[in-house]
Amino acid sequence: MESQMESIVEPLYRKLRQDIVECELTPGRAFSEAEFGRLYTASRTPVREACRRLEHEGLIRIIPFRGYMIAPLSVAEFHDLEEMQLIFEPEAAALAAERANTEELDEMKNLATYEYRVGDRTSYREFIQTNYQLHTLIAQSTRNKRLFELVSNIHIRLMRFFYLGLPFDSYGPALVAEHIRIVDAIRDRDVVEARCRASEHIRMAMERSASLLMSAIRFGEAVFDANSSLDGTITNTRSRARRV
């Protein structure tokens, strides 16, 4: 019976998570169990279990006696996630330099070379996924399950901001070059260099993202909700999330 329930919950959980990450479900929007059930053709018990998992990942908030809310996005959360990257990912790269196997190293090299085409939404979305795969593969290769789970969750939550509409503009070549430097250091088994290159990449990303957030706010892709807390909740200017 438990296995049968899991076979129902798992695909529902994955579909819900995908729709939240890709902002198909608008950040900050409230849903009841019944609404989720109708939307995903699922009964209350699987919906409840899937939402419990997503709450644990920070993607859904449970509202007692009312239902659920898609976790809103805020500038403060974005900055927090970047700081967590800076704390954990350089060490993940250093461990990967010691522990990654040949198959993982080859896949890292392949992922690192993908460059999106400016103005091409399909390649932009592909880059978001490829970037996630690269960073989580580095963490996975450390053989530290908790570190992998943490890095994966950081990137899952960061991806929402870029699916919402934050553009990378013409940063493609720089991103690829930074990724390749990290992977080359890992492939060379250079622990110090891998840590240094990963830290450098994240610091550069933090500088780029600061201007991206301001541009998105200025041009109306996202706005500060005047009724939100002072950390600046990001909401969409349209009735549903913008697809990139």
C-alpha positions as CSV (number, residue, x, y, z in Angstrom):
1,M,0.0,0.0,0.0
2,E,2.8,2.4,0.9
3,S,4.6,1.6,-2.4
4,Q,1.3,2.2,-4.3
5,M,0.9,5.6,-2.6
6,E,4.5,6.6,-3.4
7,S,3.9,5.8,-7.0
8,I,1.1,8.4,-7.0
9,V,2.9,11.0,-4.8
10,E,6.2,11.0,-6.6
11,P,5.1,12.1,-10.1
12,L,2.7,14.7,-8.5
13,Y,5.5,16.1,-6.4
14,R,7.9,16.3,-9.4
15,K,5.3,18.0,-11.6
16,L,4.3,20.5,-8.8
17,R,8.0,21.3,-8.1
18,Q,8.7,21.8,-11.8
19,D,5.7,24.2,-12.2
20,I,6.8,26.1,-9.1
21,V,10.4,26.4,-10.2
22,E,9.5,27.4,-13.7
23,C,7.0,29.9,-12.3
24,E,4.0,28.3,-14.0
25,L,2.5,28.7,-10.6
26,T,2.8,32.4,-9.7
27,P,4.9,33.1,-6.6
28,G,2.7,34.2,-3.7
29,R,-0.5,32.7,-5.1
30,A,-2.7,30.8,-2.7
31,F,-4.2,27.3,-3.4
32,S,-6.5,25.0,-1.5
33,E,-6.0,21.3,-1.5
34,A,-9.1,21.0,-3.7
35,E,-7.7,23.5,-6.2
36,F,-4.4,21.5,-6.4
37,G,-6.5,18.3,-6.8
38,R,-8.4,19.7,-9.7
39,L,-5.4,21.2,-11.3
40,Y,-3.3,18.0,-11.1
41,T,-6.1,15.4,-11.1
42,A,-5.1,14.1,-7.7
43,S,-6.9,13.3,-4.4
44,R,-6.3,15.1,-1.2
45,T,-3.8,12.6,0.4
46,P,-1.2,12.7,-2.4
47,V,-1.6,16.5,-2.7
48,R,-1.0,16.8,1.1
49,E,2.1,14.6,0.9
50,A,3.6,16.4,-2.1
51,C,3.0,19.8,-0.5
52,R,4.6,18.6,2.7
53,R,7.8,17.8,0.8
54,L,7.7,21.1,-1.1
55,E,7.3,23.0,2.2
56,H,10.4,21.2,3.5
57,E,12.3,22.5,0.3
58,G,11.1,26.1,0.8
59,L,8.9,26.1,-2.3
60,I,5.5,26.0,-0.6
61,R,4.1,27.6,2.6
62,I,1.4,25.8,4.5
63,I,-1.3,28.1,5.8
64,P,-3.1,26.4,8.7
65,F,-6.8,25.8,8.1
66,R,-6.7,27.6,4.8
67,G,-4.4,25.7,2.4
68,Y,-1.1,26.5,0.7
69,M,0.8,29.4,-0.8
70,I,3.5,29.2,-3.5
71,A,6.5,30.6,-1.7
72,P,7.0,34.3,-2.7
73,L,10.3,35.5,-4.0
74,S,12.2,38.3,-2.4
75,V,15.5,40.1,-3.0
76,A,16.5,39.1,0.6
77,E,16.1,35.5,-0.3
78,F,18.1,35.8,-3.5
79,H,21.0,37.4,-1.5
80,D,20.7,34.7,1.2
81,L,20.9,31.9,-1.4
82,E,24.0,33.5,-3.1
83,E,25.7,33.8,0.3
84,M,25.0,30.1,0.9
85,Q,26.5,29.4,-2.4
86,L,29.7,31.2,-1.4
87,I,29.9,29.3,1.8
88,F,29.3,25.8,0.5
89,E,30.1,25.5,-3.3
90,P,33.9,26.4,-3.1
91,E,34.3,23.5,-0.6
92,A,32.2,21.2,-2.8
93,A,34.5,22.0,-5.8
94,A,37.6,21.3,-3.6
95,L,36.1,17.9,-2.5
96,A,35.2,17.1,-6.1
97,A,38.8,17.6,-7.1
98,E,39.7,14.8,-4.7
99,R,36.7,12.5,-5.3
100,A,35.1,12.9,-8.7
101,N,35.4,9.8,-11.0
102,T,36.3,9.9,-14.7
103,E,32.7,9.6,-15.9
104,E,31.7,12.6,-13.7
105,L,34.6,14.6,-14.9
106,D,33.7,14.0,-18.5
107,E,30.1,15.0,-17.9
108,M,31.2,18.2,-16.1
109,K,33.3,19.2,-19.1
110,N,30.3,18.6,-21.4
111,L,27.9,20.7,-19.2
112,A,30.4,23.5,-18.7
113,T,30.7,24.3,-22.4
114,Y,27.0,24.9,-23.0
115,E,26.4,28.6,-24.0
116,Y,22.9,30.1,-24.5
117,R,22.1,32.3,-27.5
118,V,21.1,35.8,-26.6
119,G,17.4,36.4,-27.4
120,D,16.7,32.6,-27.8
121,R,14.3,31.6,-25.0
122,T,14.7,27.9,-25.7
123,S,18.5,28.0,-25.3
124,Y,18.1,30.3,-22.3
125,R,15.9,27.8,-20.5
126,E,18.3,25.0,-21.5
127,F,21.1,27.0,-19.9
128,I,19.2,27.3,-16.7
129,Q,18.8,23.5,-16.5
130,T,22.4,22.9,-17.6
131,N,23.8,25.3,-15.0
132,Y,21.8,23.4,-12.3
133,Q,23.1,20.0,-13.6
134,L,26.7,21.2,-13.5
135,H,26.6,22.7,-10.0
136,T,24.7,19.7,-8.6
137,L,27.0,17.2,-10.3
138,I,30.0,18.8,-8.7
139,A,28.3,18.5,-5.3
140,Q,27.2,14.9,-6.1
141,S,30.8,14.0,-6.9
142,T,31.9,14.9,-3.4
143,R,30.0,11.7,-2.2
144,N,28.6,13.9,0.6
145,K,24.8,13.3,0.4
146,R,23.9,16.2,2.7
147,L,26.1,18.7,0.8
148,F,24.5,17.5,-2.5
149,E,21.0,18.0,-1.1
150,L,21.9,21.5,0.2
151,V,23.5,22.7,-3.1
152,S,20.6,21.2,-5.1
153,N,18.0,23.1,-3.0
154,I,20.0,26.3,-3.3
155,H,19.9,26.1,-7.1
156,I,16.3,24.9,-7.3
157,R,15.3,28.0,-5.4
158,L,17.6,30.3,-7.4
159,M,16.2,29.0,-10.7
160,R,12.8,30.5,-9.9
161,F,14.2,34.0,-10.2
162,F,15.6,33.4,-13.7
163,Y,12.5,31.6,-14.9
164,L,10.5,34.5,-13.6
165,G,12.3,36.7,-16.1
166,L,15.7,37.8,-14.8
167,P,17.9,37.8,-18.0
168,F,21.6,36.9,-18.2
169,D,21.8,39.3,-21.2
170,S,25.2,38.9,-22.9
171,Y,27.0,37.1,-20.0
172,G,27.1,33.8,-21.9
173,P,30.8,33.7,-22.8
174,A,31.9,34.8,-19.3
175,L,29.7,32.2,-17.6
176,V,31.1,29.4,-19.9
177,A,34.7,30.6,-19.2
178,E,34.1,30.5,-15.5
179,H,32.5,27.1,-15.6
180,I,35.4,25.7,-17.7
181,R,38.0,27.1,-15.2
182,I,36.2,25.4,-12.3
183,V,36.0,22.1,-14.1
184,D,39.6,22.2,-15.4
185,A,40.8,22.7,-11.8
186,I,38.7,19.7,-10.7
187,R,40.0,17.6,-13.5
188,D,43.5,18.6,-12.6
189,R,42.9,17.4,-9.1
190,D,43.9,20.9,-7.9
191,V,42.0,21.3,-4.6
192,V,43.2,24.9,-4.0
193,E,42.5,26.1,-7.5
194,A,39.1,24.4,-7.6
195,R,38.1,26.2,-4.4
196,C,39.5,29.5,-5.7
197,R,37.8,29.2,-9.1
198,A,34.4,28.3,-7.6
199,S,34.6,31.2,-5.2
200,E,35.5,33.6,-8.0
201,H,32.6,32.4,-10.1
202,I,30.1,32.9,-7.4
203,R,31.4,36.4,-6.5
204,M,31.2,37.4,-10.2
205,A,27.7,36.0,-10.3
206,M,26.7,38.1,-7.3
207,E,28.0,41.2,-9.0
208,R,26.1,40.4,-12.2
209,S,22.9,39.5,-10.3
210,A,22.8,42.8,-8.4
211,S,22.5,44.7,-11.7
212,L,20.1,42.1,-13.1
213,L,17.7,42.5,-10.2
214,M,17.7,46.3,-10.5
215,S,17.1,46.1,-14.2
216,A,14.3,43.7,-13.8
217,I,12.6,45.9,-11.2
218,R,13.2,49.1,-13.2
219,F,11.8,47.7,-16.4
220,G,8.8,46.1,-14.8
221,E,9.7,42.4,-15.1
222,A,9.4,42.3,-11.4
223,V,8.4,44.9,-8.8
224,F,8.6,45.4,-5.1
225,D,5.3,44.7,-3.5
226,A,4.5,47.8,-1.5
227,N,2.3,45.8,0.9
228,S,5.1,43.3,1.6
229,S,7.7,43.3,4.3
230,L,10.7,45.5,4.0
231,D,12.9,42.8,2.4
232,G,11.1,43.5,-0.9
233,T,8.9,40.7,-2.1
234,I,9.1,40.2,-5.9
235,T,5.7,39.8,-7.6
236,N,4.8,39.5,-11.2
237,T,3.4,42.5,-13.1
238,R,1.1,40.1,-15.1
239,S,-1.7,37.9,-14.0
240,R,0.6,34.8,-14.4
241,A,4.3,34.3,-14.3
242,R,6.2,35.5,-17.4
243,R,7.7,32.6,-19.4
244,V,11.2,33.1,-20.5
